[in-house]
């Protein structure tokens, strides 16, 4: 699994879960929050934890935010700080991927307007799921079964449409990517234990199971 440098800003429930899971699965994680108690509690669970105001360009410069390839603005109710932090990450420090938490649709539209690459709504998307979909964009859901083993639901990529499971590297059970395709969701009708000859269609969703590392590193085309 390729390791990324991720800054998670805002240590509410969503930010804590996201930061801890990203660190657990092998990424370098910096957390920032104004509350020293929260940042102290994150020590040992992330790579670095800093107390400070993320709307301060000086603080962001000091922590080297421009060296991070991904920034997650997980600030909750303080919409002004959320938007300003997003602007700083994108326009001042040119962070490649900025993911921002929104509390409602208007907040989400504002975050997109100021440059957020992706907006998440914690009521719909948990920190755990976001951690596993952050760098595997086709992943729309993840559930851990046991430590190191889980199930993902992924969207079929454009590159996979019109090709069989076998053609894209998935066998009926164990495949070349070391995961199992256990079902295909096609409209309202699931296809359970699909044949390796099943041809994939637009809007198909694959339910796959396997070791966490294999799920993180799947080659899905596109």
C-alpha positions as CSV (number, residue, x, y, z in Angstrom):
1,X,0.0,0.0,0.0
2,X,1.4,3.4,-1.0
3,X,1.8,5.6,2.1
4,X,0.4,9.2,2.0
5,X,0.9,12.2,4.1
6,X,-2.4,13.3,5.5
7,X,-3.3,16.3,7.7
8,X,-6.6,15.9,9.5
9,X,-7.9,19.1,11.0
10,X,-10.6,19.1,13.6
11,X,-10.8,16.4,16.2
12,X,-14.5,15.7,16.6
13,X,-15.8,12.2,16.5
14,X,-15.5,12.0,12.7
15,X,-11.9,13.5,12.6
16,X,-10.7,11.2,15.4
17,X,-12.0,8.0,13.8
18,X,-10.6,9.1,10.4
19,X,-7.2,10.0,11.7
20,X,-6.7,6.9,13.8
21,X,-7.8,4.6,11.0
22,X,-5.6,6.3,8.4
23,X,-2.6,5.9,10.8
24,X,-3.5,2.3,11.5
25,X,-3.5,1.3,7.8
26,X,-0.1,2.8,7.2
27,X,-0.3,6.5,6.4
28,X,1.6,9.4,8.0
29,X,-1.0,11.4,9.8
30,X,-0.8,14.9,11.3
31,X,-3.8,16.1,13.4
32,X,-4.6,19.7,14.3
33,X,-7.1,21.0,16.8
34,X,-7.5,24.1,19.0
35,X,-8.2,21.9,22.0
36,X,-5.0,20.8,23.6
37,X,-6.7,18.0,25.5
38,X,-7.9,16.5,22.2
39,X,-4.5,16.8,20.5
40,X,-2.8,15.3,23.6
41,X,-5.2,12.4,23.4
42,X,-4.2,11.7,19.8
43,X,-0.5,11.2,20.6
44,X,0.5,7.7,20.0
45,X,-2.5,7.2,17.6
46,X,-1.1,9.3,14.8
47,X,2.3,10.4,13.6
48,X,2.1,14.0,14.8
49,X,-0.5,16.0,16.8
50,X,-0.4,19.8,17.0
51,X,-2.5,22.3,19.0
52,X,-3.4,25.4,17.1
53,X,-5.7,27.5,14.9
54,X,-6.0,26.1,11.4
55,X,-7.2,29.4,10.1
56,X,-3.7,30.8,10.8
57,X,-1.4,30.7,7.8
58,X,1.5,31.0,10.1
59,X,0.6,27.8,12.0
60,X,0.0,25.9,8.8
61,X,3.4,27.1,7.4
62,X,5.1,26.0,10.7
63,X,3.7,22.5,10.5
64,X,4.8,22.2,6.8
65,X,1.3,21.7,5.5
66,X,2.5,22.3,1.9
67,X,4.4,19.0,2.1
68,X,1.2,17.0,2.6
69,X,-0.5,15.5,-0.4
70,X,-3.9,15.3,1.3
71,X,-5.7,17.6,3.8
72,X,-9.0,16.7,5.5
73,X,-10.9,19.6,7.0
74,X,-13.0,17.7,9.6
75,X,-14.1,20.9,11.5
76,X,-17.8,20.5,12.5
77,X,-20.0,23.4,13.5
78,X,-17.6,26.3,13.0
79,X,-18.5,26.8,9.3
80,X,-16.3,30.0,9.0
81,X,-13.2,28.2,10.2
82,X,-14.0,25.2,7.9
83,X,-14.3,27.4,4.8
84,X,-11.2,29.5,5.6
85,X,-9.1,26.5,6.4
86,X,-10.1,24.9,3.1
87,X,-9.2,28.1,1.2
88,X,-5.8,28.2,2.9
89,X,-5.0,24.5,2.1
90,X,-6.0,24.9,-1.6
91,X,-5.0,28.5,-2.5
92,X,-2.2,29.3,-0.2
93,X,-0.4,26.0,0.3
94,X,-1.6,24.1,-2.8
95,X,-2.4,20.8,-1.1
96,X,-3.2,18.4,-3.9
97,X,-6.3,16.8,-2.5
98,X,-8.6,18.6,0.0
99,X,-11.5,16.7,1.5
100,X,-13.9,18.7,3.6
101,X,-16.6,17.8,6.1
102,X,-20.0,19.6,5.6
103,X,-22.8,19.9,8.0
104,X,-25.5,20.6,5.4
105,X,-25.9,21.0,1.7
106,X,-25.3,24.8,1.7
107,X,-22.1,24.3,3.6
108,X,-21.1,21.6,1.1
109,X,-21.7,23.9,-1.9
110,X,-19.6,26.6,-0.3
111,X,-16.7,24.2,0.3
112,X,-16.8,23.0,-3.3
113,X,-16.9,26.6,-4.5
114,X,-13.7,27.5,-2.6
115,X,-11.9,24.5,-4.0
116,X,-12.6,21.3,-1.9
117,X,-11.9,18.3,-4.1
118,X,-14.4,16.2,-2.2
119,X,-17.1,16.9,0.4
120,X,-18.3,14.3,2.9
121,X,-21.3,14.4,5.2
122,X,-20.6,12.5,8.5
123,X,-24.3,11.7,8.9
124,X,-23.9,9.5,5.8
125,X,-20.2,8.6,5.8
126,X,-18.3,7.4,8.8
127,X,-14.6,8.2,9.5
128,X,-13.7,4.5,9.0
129,X,-15.3,4.4,5.6
130,X,-13.7,7.7,4.5
131,X,-10.3,6.4,5.5
132,X,-10.6,3.4,3.2
133,X,-12.1,5.3,0.3
134,X,-9.7,8.3,0.5
135,X,-7.2,6.9,-2.0
136,X,-9.3,4.3,-3.7
137,X,-12.0,6.5,-5.2
138,X,-14.2,3.7,-6.5
139,X,-14.8,2.4,-3.0
140,X,-18.2,3.6,-1.7
141,X,-18.3,1.5,1.5
142,X,-16.0,-0.5,3.7
143,X,-16.7,-2.8,6.6
144,X,-14.0,-4.5,8.8
145,X,-14.8,-8.2,9.5
146,X,-11.8,-9.1,11.5
147,X,-8.5,-7.3,12.0
148,X,-6.8,-7.1,8.6
149,X,-9.8,-8.5,6.7
150,X,-12.8,-6.7,5.4
151,X,-15.6,-6.2,2.8
152,X,-15.7,-3.3,0.3
153,X,-18.5,-2.2,-2.1
154,X,-17.0,-0.6,-5.2
155,X,-18.4,1.0,-8.3
156,X,-17.4,-0.5,-11.6
157,X,-15.0,1.8,-13.4
158,X,-15.5,2.8,-17.1
159,X,-12.6,0.6,-18.0
160,X,-14.4,-2.5,-16.7
161,X,-17.8,-2.0,-18.4
162,X,-18.5,-4.7,-21.0
163,X,-15.8,-7.0,-19.7
164,X,-16.2,-10.2,-17.7
165,X,-15.0,-10.6,-14.1
166,X,-12.2,-12.9,-15.3
167,X,-11.1,-10.3,-17.9
168,X,-10.7,-7.6,-15.3
169,X,-8.8,-9.8,-13.0
170,X,-11.5,-11.2,-10.7
171,X,-12.3,-14.9,-10.6
172,X,-15.5,-16.4,-9.2
173,X,-13.9,-16.9,-5.8
174,X,-10.2,-16.2,-5.3
175,X,-8.7,-14.0,-8.0
176,X,-5.4,-12.6,-9.1
177,X,-5.9,-9.7,-6.8
178,X,-6.3,-11.9,-3.8
179,X,-9.9,-11.0,-3.2
180,X,-13.3,-12.6,-3.7
181,X,-16.2,-11.1,-5.6
182,X,-19.1,-12.3,-3.4
183,X,-21.9,-10.4,-5.1
184,X,-22.8,-7.9,-7.8
185,X,-25.5,-5.3,-7.1
186,X,-27.3,-4.6,-10.4
187,X,-30.3,-2.4,-9.9
188,X,-32.6,-4.1,-7.3
189,X,-31.4,-7.6,-8.1
190,X,-28.2,-8.8,-6.5
191,X,-26.2,-11.5,-8.3
192,X,-24.8,-13.7,-5.5
193,X,-21.5,-15.7,-6.1
194,X,-21.3,-14.5,-9.7
195,X,-19.6,-16.6,-12.4
196,X,-16.2,-15.5,-13.7
197,X,-17.9,-15.0,-17.1
198,X,-20.4,-12.5,-15.8
199,X,-20.1,-9.3,-17.9
200,X,-20.0,-6.1,-16.0
201,X,-22.5,-3.3,-16.8
202,X,-22.6,0.4,-16.2
203,X,-23.7,1.3,-12.6
204,X,-22.8,-2.2,-11.3
205,X,-21.5,-2.3,-7.8
206,X,-19.2,-5.2,-6.7
207,X,-19.2,-6.5,-3.2
208,X,-15.7,-7.9,-2.6
209,X,-14.0,-9.5,0.4
210,X,-10.3,-10.0,1.2
211,X,-7.3,-8.9,3.2
212,X,-7.2,-5.2,3.9
213,X,-4.0,-4.7,2.0
214,X,-5.4,-6.3,-1.1
215,X,-8.5,-4.2,-1.0
216,X,-6.4,-1.1,-0.6
217,X,-4.2,-1.9,-3.6
218,X,-6.7,-3.2,-6.2
219,X,-6.1,-2.2,-9.8
220,X,-9.5,-1.0,-10.9
221,X,-8.5,0.6,-14.2
222,X,-9.2,4.2,-15.2
